[in-house]
């Protein structure tokens, strides 16, 4: 059997990489030669390289929705990245380019389009990011996590399918997670995740009320690169990590409650695992507001509670967690009856076509 070549792209944050990893893990290595094109410094380089998948670096500029002197420099970076990507694609000869968005995907998609290579894209959020807004005109097929997002794209080539979830996320073992963390069975486990880049205000607020929280919970704090507080390393009922990878399924299997940002991919994973969520989305000052919309959608469907970061204080955090425990049964019931589809299987079938 002759293997076919496929190129994946997407990066800038873990949310633009983990859905790609979900697909990568399921593609038959007997049928496909898999390649990844990403940025030189993004988190995608670390995550994909650890999987021993060929990784190719290109130049990429930040896409902004506002006027800035850096836009001119970044335009040249994008053009350089497109030329680099075009050279790579001519060499790799993929049958398909699959993109999860992020700044680095734009030059790859422009290059693929110039070579008449079919392009599939997936949009995770309720409203499309700028990269996917630019890329949609070049895509043969577009997939979205939310039905509400599909209306922003051409109807004839768009389908709402949910978010592709890594199958290994379901393979976690609760007892293995507790052993790894050194936790006992006397208190529930609260996991705090600020995203792959961390969340300074969430970190500070959690650490500001650790005495109160550790009286109720055992806490796993995934705080982001460079944001560990070494003075807390020996605190009882508290473990902190910059980032975890292979241990994450076991940690989530042991988790009773989670505090999270509003990234779509993470929310869909926690929904699939039936973990009640307190969502603290990025503010509009920090983002385009997509996490706020994601949080509103999940809260409206009864899967979570939301706490705005502008209102985040120690008192409001503790109060919100108390309310989450109060409505735990109702939230889990809503999760259990959710008609969430198997987006990963849909994408694998489409790629095989």
C-alpha positions as CSV (number, residue, x, y, z in Angstrom):
1,X,0.0,0.0,0.0
2,X,1.3,3.4,-1.0
3,X,1.2,5.8,2.0
4,X,-0.3,9.2,1.5
5,X,1.1,12.4,2.9
6,X,-0.9,14.8,5.2
7,X,0.2,18.1,6.8
8,X,-1.3,19.5,10.0
9,X,-0.9,23.1,11.1
10,X,-2.1,25.2,14.0
11,X,-0.5,26.7,17.1
12,X,0.1,29.6,19.4
13,X,-1.7,27.9,22.4
14,X,-2.5,24.4,23.4
15,X,-6.1,24.9,22.2
16,X,-4.8,25.1,18.7
17,X,-2.8,21.9,19.0
18,X,-4.6,19.3,21.2
19,X,-7.4,18.7,18.7
20,X,-4.8,18.0,16.0
21,X,-3.1,15.6,18.4
22,X,-6.4,13.8,18.9
23,X,-6.5,13.2,15.1
24,X,-2.8,12.4,14.8
25,X,-3.1,9.7,17.4
26,X,-5.8,7.9,15.5
27,X,-4.5,8.1,11.9
28,X,-3.0,4.8,10.7
29,X,0.8,5.1,10.3
30,X,0.4,2.3,7.8
31,X,-1.7,4.6,5.5
32,X,-0.4,8.1,6.2
33,X,2.9,9.9,6.4
34,X,2.2,12.7,8.9
35,X,3.9,16.1,8.9
36,X,3.4,19.2,11.1
37,X,4.2,22.8,10.2
38,X,4.3,25.2,13.1
39,X,6.0,28.3,14.5
40,X,9.6,28.5,15.8
41,X,8.7,29.2,19.4
42,X,5.0,28.2,19.9
43,X,3.9,25.4,22.3
44,X,3.1,23.3,19.2
45,X,6.8,22.7,18.7
46,X,7.2,21.1,22.1
47,X,4.0,19.1,22.0
48,X,4.4,17.7,18.4
49,X,8.2,17.0,18.7
50,X,7.5,14.9,21.8
51,X,5.3,12.6,19.6
52,X,8.3,12.0,17.2
53,X,6.3,13.5,14.3
54,X,8.4,15.4,11.7
55,X,8.1,19.1,12.6
56,X,8.9,22.0,10.3
57,X,9.4,25.6,11.5
58,X,8.2,28.6,9.5
59,X,8.1,32.4,10.2
60,X,4.8,33.7,11.4
61,X,3.4,37.1,12.4
62,X,0.7,38.0,14.9
63,X,-2.6,38.8,13.3
64,X,-4.2,41.9,14.9
65,X,-7.6,43.4,14.5
66,X,-6.3,46.9,15.4
67,X,-3.8,49.4,14.0
68,X,-0.3,48.8,15.2
69,X,3.2,49.6,13.7
70,X,4.1,45.9,14.2
71,X,1.5,45.0,11.6
72,X,3.8,46.0,8.8
73,X,6.7,43.9,10.2
74,X,4.3,40.9,10.7
75,X,3.0,41.2,7.2
76,X,6.5,40.5,5.9
77,X,6.8,37.6,8.4
78,X,3.6,36.1,7.1
79,X,4.9,36.5,3.5
80,X,8.2,34.9,4.4
81,X,6.3,32.1,6.2
82,X,4.2,31.5,3.1
83,X,7.3,31.1,0.9
84,X,8.8,28.7,3.5
85,X,5.6,26.8,3.7
86,X,5.2,26.6,-0.1
87,X,8.7,25.2,-0.4
88,X,7.9,22.6,2.2
89,X,4.6,21.6,0.7
90,X,6.1,21.2,-2.8
91,X,8.6,18.8,-1.2
92,X,6.1,16.9,1.1
93,X,3.3,16.7,-1.6
94,X,0.4,16.2,0.9
95,X,-3.0,15.1,-0.2
96,X,-4.6,17.3,2.4
97,X,-3.7,20.2,4.8
98,X,-5.6,20.2,8.1
99,X,-5.6,23.4,10.1
100,X,-6.7,24.2,13.7
101,X,-6.1,27.9,13.4
102,X,-3.7,30.3,15.2
103,X,-1.3,32.8,13.6
104,X,1.0,30.2,12.1
105,X,-1.8,28.5,10.0
106,X,-2.4,31.5,7.7
107,X,0.9,31.3,5.7
108,X,0.5,27.5,5.4
109,X,-3.1,27.8,4.1
110,X,-2.1,30.5,1.6
111,X,0.7,28.3,0.4
112,X,-1.5,25.2,0.1
113,X,-4.1,27.2,-1.8
114,X,-1.5,28.4,-4.3
115,X,-0.5,24.7,-4.9
116,X,-4.2,23.6,-5.2
117,X,-3.9,21.3,-2.2
118,X,-7.2,20.7,-0.4
119,X,-7.6,22.4,2.9
120,X,-9.8,21.4,5.9
121,X,-10.2,23.8,8.9
122,X,-11.8,23.4,12.3
123,X,-13.0,26.3,14.4
124,X,-13.3,25.6,18.1
125,X,-15.0,28.8,19.4
126,X,-18.4,30.3,19.2
127,X,-17.2,32.9,16.8
128,X,-14.3,32.5,14.4
129,X,-10.8,33.6,15.1
130,X,-9.1,36.0,12.7
131,X,-6.9,33.2,11.3
132,X,-9.9,31.1,10.3
133,X,-11.8,34.1,9.0
134,X,-8.9,34.7,6.6
135,X,-8.6,31.0,5.8
136,X,-12.3,30.1,5.2
137,X,-12.3,31.3,1.6
138,X,-9.5,28.8,0.8
139,X,-10.9,25.8,2.6
140,X,-12.7,22.9,0.9
141,X,-14.5,22.0,4.1
142,X,-15.0,23.8,7.4
143,X,-15.9,22.2,10.7
144,X,-17.1,23.9,13.9
145,X,-17.5,22.9,17.6
146,X,-20.6,25.0,18.1
147,X,-23.7,25.2,15.9
148,X,-23.8,28.9,16.6
149,X,-20.3,29.2,14.9
150,X,-21.4,27.5,11.7
151,X,-23.5,30.6,10.6
152,X,-20.2,32.6,10.3
153,X,-19.0,30.4,7.5
154,X,-20.4,29.4,4.0
155,X,-23.2,27.0,4.6
156,X,-22.4,24.7,1.7
157,X,-19.1,23.6,3.1
158,X,-19.6,23.9,6.8
159,X,-20.7,21.4,9.4
160,X,-21.1,21.7,13.2
161,X,-19.6,18.5,14.7
162,X,-18.3,19.4,18.2
163,X,-14.7,19.3,19.3
164,X,-12.3,16.4,18.5
165,X,-11.4,15.0,21.9
166,X,-8.2,13.0,22.5
167,X,-9.2,9.4,23.2
168,X,-6.4,9.1,25.8
169,X,-8.2,11.6,27.9
170,X,-10.6,8.8,28.8
171,X,-7.8,6.4,29.7
172,X,-7.0,8.0,33.1
173,X,-7.0,6.0,36.3
174,X,-8.3,7.7,39.4
175,X,-6.0,5.8,41.8
176,X,-3.0,6.4,39.7
177,X,-3.7,10.1,39.7
178,X,-4.0,10.2,43.5
179,X,-0.7,8.3,43.9
180,X,1.1,10.7,41.4
181,X,-0.2,13.7,43.4
182,X,0.3,12.1,46.8
183,X,-3.3,12.8,47.7
184,X,-5.6,10.8,50.0
185,X,-9.3,9.9,49.9
186,X,-10.4,12.2,52.7
187,X,-11.2,15.3,50.5
188,X,-12.3,16.0,47.0
189,X,-9.8,17.1,44.4
190,X,-10.0,20.6,42.9
191,X,-7.9,21.1,39.7
192,X,-7.1,24.6,38.6
193,X,-6.1,25.1,35.0
194,X,-5.2,28.6,33.6
195,X,-4.4,27.3,30.1
196,X,-1.1,26.4,28.6
197,X,0.2,30.0,29.1
198,X,-1.1,30.3,32.6
199,X,-3.3,32.9,34.2
200,X,-1.7,35.4,36.6
201,X,-4.8,36.7,38.3
202,X,-6.3,33.2,38.8
203,X,-2.9,32.0,40.2
204,X,-2.7,34.9,42.6
205,X,-6.3,34.5,43.8
206,X,-6.0,30.8,44.3
207,X,-2.8,31.2,46.3
208,X,-4.4,34.1,48.3
209,X,-7.0,31.8,49.8
210,X,-5.2,28.5,50.0
211,X,-5.8,28.1,53.7
212,X,-9.6,28.3,53.1
213,X,-9.5,26.1,50.0
214,X,-7.2,23.4,51.4
215,X,-9.6,22.9,54.3
216,X,-12.2,21.8,51.8
217,X,-10.2,20.4,48.9
218,X,-6.9,18.8,47.8
219,X,-5.7,21.2,45.1
220,X,-3.9,20.5,41.8
221,X,-2.7,23.8,40.4
222,X,-1.5,23.9,36.7
223,X,-0.1,27.4,36.8
224,X,1.7,27.9,33.5
225,X,5.4,28.2,32.5
226,X,7.5,30.2,34.9
227,X,4.6,30.8,37.4
228,X,5.3,28.3,40.1
229,X,5.7,29.6,43.7
230,X,8.5,27.6,45.2
231,X,7.6,28.7,48.7
232,X,4.5,26.6,48.5
233,X,6.2,23.4,47.4
234,X,5.7,21.7,50.8
235,X,2.2,22.9,51.5
236,X,-0.3,20.2,52.6
237,X,-3.1,19.4,50.1
238,X,-1.5,21.5,47.4
239,X,0.5,20.4,44.3
240,X,1.6,22.8,41.6
241,X,3.0,22.2,38.1
242,X,3.8,24.4,35.2
243,X,2.3,22.0,32.8
244,X,1.5,18.3,32.7
245,X,1.2,16.0,29.6
246,X,1.2,12.3,30.1
247,X,-0.1,12.5,33.7
248,X,-3.1,14.6,32.7
249,X,-5.6,11.8,32.1
250,X,-4.9,10.3,35.5
251,X,-5.2,13.7,37.2
252,X,-8.5,14.4,35.5
253,X,-9.8,11.0,36.4
254,X,-9.1,11.9,40.0
255,X,-10.6,15.4,39.7
256,X,-14.0,16.2,41.3
257,X,-14.2,19.9,40.4
258,X,-12.3,22.1,38.0
259,X,-11.5,25.8,37.7
260,X,-10.7,26.6,34.1
261,X,-10.3,29.3,31.4
262,X,-13.0,29.3,28.6
263,X,-11.0,27.7,25.8
264,X,-13.4,25.5,23.8
265,X,-11.3,22.4,23.5
266,X,-10.8,22.1,27.3
267,X,-14.5,22.8,28.0
268,X,-15.5,20.0,25.6
269,X,-13.0,17.6,27.3
270,X,-14.3,18.4,30.8
271,X,-17.9,18.0,29.5
272,X,-17.0,14.5,28.1
273,X,-15.5,13.6,31.4
274,X,-18.5,14.9,33.4
275,X,-16.4,17.2,35.6
276,X,-18.4,20.3,37.0
277,X,-16.6,23.5,35.9
278,X,-16.1,27.0,37.2
279,X,-15.2,28.9,34.1
280,X,-13.1,32.2,34.4
281,X,-12.8,33.3,30.8
282,X,-10.3,35.7,29.4
283,X,-11.6,39.3,29.5
284,X,-12.2,41.4,26.3
285,X,-9.1,43.3,27.2
286,X,-7.0,40.1,26.9
287,X,-8.8,38.5,23.9
288,X,-11.5,39.0,21.3
289,X,-14.1,37.8,23.8
290,X,-14.5,34.2,22.4
291,X,-13.9,32.6,25.9
292,X,-16.7,34.8,27.3
293,X,-19.1,33.5,24.7
294,X,-18.0,29.9,25.2
295,X,-18.5,30.2,28.9
296,X,-22.0,31.7,28.4
297,X,-23.0,28.9,26.1
298,X,-21.8,26.2,28.6
299,X,-23.4,27.9,31.5
300,X,-26.7,28.3,29.6
301,X,-26.7,24.6,28.8
302,X,-26.2,23.8,32.5
303,X,-22.7,22.4,32.3
304,X,-20.9,25.0,34.4
305,X,-20.9,28.3,36.4
306,X,-19.1,31.4,35.2
307,X,-17.1,34.0,37.2
308,X,-15.9,37.1,35.3
309,X,-12.2,37.8,35.9
310,X,-13.0,41.5,36.6
311,X,-15.1,40.3,39.6
312,X,-12.6,37.7,40.7
313,X,-11.7,38.1,44.4
314,X,-10.9,35.5,47.1
315,X,-14.4,35.9,48.4
316,X,-16.1,35.6,45.0
317,X,-14.0,32.5,44.2
318,X,-14.9,30.7,47.4
319,X,-18.6,31.7,47.0
320,X,-18.7,30.4,43.4
321,X,-17.1,27.1,44.3
322,X,-19.7,26.7,47.1
323,X,-22.5,27.3,44.5
324,X,-20.9,24.8,42.1
325,X,-21.0,22.2,44.9
326,X,-24.6,23.1,45.6
327,X,-25.6,22.5,42.0
328,X,-23.3,19.6,41.4
329,X,-26.0,17.0,40.9
330,X,-27.9,19.2,38.5
331,X,-24.8,20.0,36.5
332,X,-23.8,16.3,36.2
333,X,-27.3,15.4,35.1
334,X,-27.2,18.1,32.3
335,X,-23.8,16.7,31.2
336,X,-25.2,13.1,31.1
337,X,-28.1,14.0,28.8
338,X,-26.0,16.2,26.5
339,X,-26.3,15.1,22.8
340,X,-22.6,15.6,22.2
341,X,-21.4,13.9,19.0
342,X,-18.2,12.1,18.3
343,X,-16.4,14.8,16.4
344,X,-13.1,12.8,16.2
345,X,-14.8,10.0,14.3
346,X,-16.4,12.4,11.9
347,X,-13.1,14.1,11.1
348,X,-11.3,10.8,10.6
349,X,-13.9,9.7,8.1
350,X,-13.7,13.0,6.2
351,X,-9.9,12.7,6.1
352,X,-10.0,9.2,4.8
353,X,-12.3,10.3,2.0
